[in-house]
Amino acid sequence: MKKTVFYTEAAYLLGIVLLAFGTSLMELADFGMSMIVAPAYLLHLKLSQILPFFSFGMAEYTLQAVLIVLTAVILRRFKLSYPISFLTALFYGLLLDGFMLLMSGLPAEGIALRIVYYCVGMGFCTAGVAMLFRTYISPEAYELFVMELSAKYNFKLSRVKTVYDCTSCVIAILLSFLFFGFGHFEGIKAGTVICALINGWLIGRFGVLYEKLFTFEDRFPLRKYFN
């Protein structure tokens, strides 16, 4: 079967949109956020009590800025892709707040409907991340950190992603206890644990599907500026 050419620049834009849309659906489902965004979500819940304007999207790009600095410190290098990754996080954060505003009027009563929101949302999130792994444009800090570690130490990408996801899940649980008291879970529920266990695998499956259907090529000669 002849593959369709898919430009990596389009993969970047589509990946960010899918990720923001999927995250907003998972927030609406209220089964627990993805472990990737759960720490930022908890930061939003806590600080918005003091600063009402501090949105989920703002928490995302604030926390990602910290992670980008941590990436540079751990790998002992600084690349142009790092500040561009922050711009990606900013773009994602604005989209996320926009999608959440649009979905604020959707019905969310009944467990069946919430399960649909959760499953579809997780599907969009993993499909989006798999797209971002196929572009040279700097992804969000979460994906950037995973990609940089995988390339630096020659680890399998999906395995590094799974380890990172589980670590993020533990951090989110600790933040929940710190912010809201021991035994009180905010943003961390059964859906978070499920996502931590299968997120990396789902991203890998989407990646295999993309490679079967598409040939990823650069539309513009800009890749050298991101290395």
C-alpha positions as CSV (number, residue, x, y, z in Angstrom):
1,M,0.0,0.0,0.0
2,K,1.3,3.4,-1.0
3,K,1.8,5.7,1.9
4,T,0.5,9.2,2.1
5,V,3.0,12.1,2.6
6,F,2.3,13.8,5.9
7,Y,4.3,16.9,6.6
8,T,6.1,17.1,10.0
9,E,5.0,20.7,10.4
10,A,1.4,19.6,10.1
11,A,2.0,16.8,12.5
12,Y,3.2,19.4,15.1
13,L,0.1,21.5,14.8
14,L,-2.3,18.5,14.7
15,G,-0.5,16.9,17.7
16,I,-0.9,20.0,19.9
17,V,-4.6,20.4,19.0
18,L,-5.3,16.7,19.6
19,L,-3.5,16.8,23.0
20,A,-5.3,20.0,24.2
21,F,-8.7,18.6,23.1
22,G,-8.1,15.2,24.7
23,T,-7.0,16.8,28.0
24,S,-10.1,19.0,28.1
25,L,-12.3,15.9,27.6
26,M,-10.5,14.0,30.4
27,E,-11.0,17.0,32.8
28,L,-14.7,16.9,31.9
29,A,-14.9,13.2,32.6
30,D,-13.6,13.7,36.1
31,F,-12.1,10.2,36.4
32,G,-8.7,11.7,37.1
33,M,-6.3,13.6,34.9
34,S,-3.6,12.0,32.8
35,M,-0.5,11.6,35.0
36,I,1.3,13.9,32.6
37,V,-0.8,16.9,33.3
38,A,-2.0,15.9,36.8
39,P,0.8,17.9,38.6
40,A,-0.1,21.0,36.7
41,Y,-3.8,20.4,37.3
42,L,-3.2,20.2,41.0
43,L,-1.1,23.4,40.9
44,H,-4.0,25.1,39.1
45,L,-6.6,23.8,41.7
46,K,-4.4,25.0,44.6
47,L,-3.3,28.4,43.3
48,S,-6.6,29.3,41.8
49,Q,-8.0,29.4,45.3
50,I,-5.8,32.4,45.9
51,L,-5.4,33.7,42.3
52,P,-8.7,33.0,40.5
53,F,-7.2,33.9,37.1
54,F,-4.6,31.1,37.4
55,S,-6.0,28.8,34.8
56,F,-5.2,25.1,34.0
57,G,-3.4,26.3,30.8
58,M,-1.3,28.8,32.8
59,A,-0.3,26.1,35.3
60,E,0.8,23.9,32.3
61,Y,3.2,26.3,30.8
62,T,4.5,27.4,34.1
63,L,5.4,23.9,35.2
64,Q,6.8,23.1,31.8
65,A,9.2,26.0,32.0
66,V,10.6,24.4,35.2
67,L,10.9,21.0,33.4
68,I,12.7,22.6,30.5
69,V,15.3,24.1,32.9
70,L,15.6,20.7,34.6
71,T,16.2,19.0,31.2
72,A,19.1,21.3,30.5
73,V,20.6,20.8,33.9
74,I,20.3,16.9,33.8
75,L,21.7,16.7,30.2
76,R,24.2,19.5,30.8
77,R,23.5,21.3,27.6
78,F,21.3,24.0,26.2
79,K,19.7,23.8,22.7
80,L,17.5,26.2,20.7
81,S,14.8,23.7,20.9
82,Y,14.4,24.3,24.6
83,P,12.9,27.8,24.5
84,I,10.9,26.8,21.5
85,S,9.5,24.0,23.6
86,F,8.2,26.6,26.0
87,L,6.5,28.4,23.1
88,T,4.8,25.1,22.3
89,A,3.7,24.8,25.9
90,L,2.3,28.3,25.7
91,F,0.4,27.5,22.5
92,Y,-0.9,24.3,24.1
93,G,-2.0,26.1,27.3
94,L,-4.0,28.7,25.4
95,L,-5.7,26.0,23.3
96,L,-6.4,24.0,26.5
97,D,-8.1,26.9,28.2
98,G,-10.1,27.6,25.0
99,F,-11.3,24.0,24.7
100,M,-12.3,23.9,28.4
101,L,-14.3,27.1,28.0
102,L,-16.1,25.7,24.9
103,M,-16.9,22.4,26.7
104,S,-18.0,24.0,30.0
105,G,-21.6,23.8,28.9
106,L,-21.5,20.1,27.9
107,P,-23.5,17.6,30.0
108,A,-21.3,15.5,32.3
109,E,-23.9,13.6,34.3
110,G,-24.0,9.8,34.3
111,I,-21.1,7.4,34.5
112,A,-21.6,6.1,31.0
113,L,-21.2,9.5,29.4
114,R,-18.2,10.3,31.6
115,I,-16.6,7.0,30.5
116,V,-17.0,8.0,26.9
117,Y,-15.4,11.4,27.6
118,Y,-12.5,9.7,29.4
119,C,-11.8,7.0,26.7
120,V,-12.1,9.4,23.8
121,G,-10.0,12.0,25.6
122,M,-7.2,9.5,26.3
123,G,-7.3,8.4,22.7
124,F,-6.9,11.9,21.5
125,C,-4.1,12.6,23.9
126,T,-2.1,9.5,23.0
127,A,-2.7,10.1,19.3
128,G,-1.5,13.7,19.7
129,V,1.7,12.7,21.5
130,A,2.5,10.1,18.9
131,M,2.2,12.9,16.3
132,L,4.5,15.2,18.2
133,F,7.2,12.4,18.3
134,R,7.2,12.7,14.5
135,T,8.1,16.3,14.1
136,Y,11.3,18.2,14.4
137,I,9.6,21.2,16.0
138,S,10.1,21.2,19.7
139,P,7.2,19.5,21.5
140,E,5.9,20.2,24.9
141,A,8.4,19.9,27.8
142,Y,7.0,16.5,28.8
143,E,7.7,15.0,25.4
144,L,10.9,16.9,25.0
145,F,12.3,15.5,28.2
146,V,11.4,11.9,27.2
147,M,12.8,12.3,23.7
148,E,16.1,13.9,24.9
149,L,16.7,11.1,27.5
150,S,15.8,8.4,25.0
151,A,18.2,9.9,22.4
152,K,21.0,10.6,25.0
153,Y,21.1,7.1,26.5
154,N,19.7,5.1,23.5
155,F,16.7,3.8,25.5
156,K,13.5,2.7,23.7
157,L,11.2,5.7,23.5
158,S,8.0,4.0,24.6
159,R,9.7,2.5,27.7
160,V,11.2,5.9,28.8
161,K,7.7,7.3,28.3
162,T,6.1,4.7,30.5
163,V,8.7,5.3,33.3
164,Y,8.2,9.0,33.1
165,D,4.4,8.6,33.2
166,C,4.5,6.5,36.3
167,T,7.0,8.9,38.0
168,S,4.7,11.8,37.2
169,C,1.8,9.8,38.7
170,V,3.6,9.4,42.0
171,I,4.5,13.1,42.1
172,A,0.9,14.0,41.5
173,I,-0.2,11.8,44.4
174,L,2.3,13.5,46.7
175,L,1.2,16.9,45.6
176,S,-2.5,16.0,46.2
177,F,-1.6,15.0,49.8
178,L,0.5,18.1,50.3
179,F,-2.1,20.6,48.9
180,F,-5.3,18.9,50.1
181,G,-4.4,16.6,53.0
182,F,-3.4,13.0,53.4
183,G,-5.9,10.5,51.9
184,H,-7.7,13.2,49.9
185,F,-7.3,12.8,46.2
186,E,-7.8,15.7,43.8
187,G,-7.3,15.1,40.1
188,I,-5.9,11.7,40.9
189,K,-8.3,8.9,40.5
190,A,-8.6,5.4,38.9
191,G,-8.3,6.9,35.5
192,T,-4.9,8.4,36.3
193,V,-3.5,5.0,37.3
194,I,-5.0,3.4,34.2
195,C,-3.5,6.1,32.0
196,A,-0.1,5.7,33.7
197,L,-0.1,2.0,32.9
198,I,-1.2,2.0,29.2
199,N,-0.3,5.5,28.0
200,G,3.1,4.6,26.7
201,W,1.8,1.4,25.0
202,L,-1.0,3.4,23.3
203,I,1.4,6.0,22.0
204,G,3.5,3.1,20.6
205,R,0.5,1.6,18.9
206,F,-0.5,4.9,17.3
207,G,3.1,5.3,16.2
208,V,3.0,2.0,14.4
209,L,-0.2,2.9,12.7
210,Y,1.2,6.3,11.6
211,E,4.2,4.6,10.1
212,K,2.1,2.2,8.2
213,L,-0.1,4.9,6.7
214,F,2.2,7.9,6.3
215,T,5.6,8.9,5.1
216,F,6.7,11.9,7.3
217,E,8.6,14.5,5.4
218,D,9.6,18.1,6.1
219,R,7.8,20.8,4.1
220,F,10.3,23.5,5.0
221,P,14.1,23.3,5.4
222,L,14.1,24.2,9.1
223,R,15.1,21.0,10.8
224,K,18.7,22.1,11.2
225,Y,17.7,25.0,13.5
226,F,16.1,22.6,16.0
227,N,19.0,20.2,16.4
